[in-house]
Amino acid sequence: MSLDSDLRLWVCQYREAPSYPITAFDLWFKRQGVKEADLLAHLNELQHQLDREAKEVEDLASDCSQTVVQHQYWCFYCAQLRAHYRLRHCVRTGATQSVALH
């Protein structure tokens, strides 16, 4: 599988209750042997995809449907991962704006 597919499978898991495991994700990410900058680029792309999909789902369903809520969880989790790795990258490199969160 590609990193894009693997990321999507990791982020877009159905859960009865929201769960946003950064530690478990970080352990998985380290085993992949991918640079953090590359991970951020892939997470940025995934965020754009999820945001588009969430908008499409919202246009088709009621605001309280399980599908809408689930997509909102996935968008939130992806954004949380992006913020975590962006901050970590900035701290390590001393950069303040080197990685955009489009």
SULKA-V909978 format. One record per pair of residues at least 6 apart in sequence whose C-alpha atoms are under 7 Angstrom apart, sorted by the first residue. I is the first residue (numbers start at 1). J is the second residue. If there is no record, write none. Layout:
I;J
I;J
This chain:
4;42
11;74
11;77
11;78
12;74
18;73
20;77
22;81
40;82
40;85
43;78
43;82
44;101
47;75
47;78
47;79
50;75
51;75
54;68
54;71
54;72
57;68
58;68
86;99
90;96
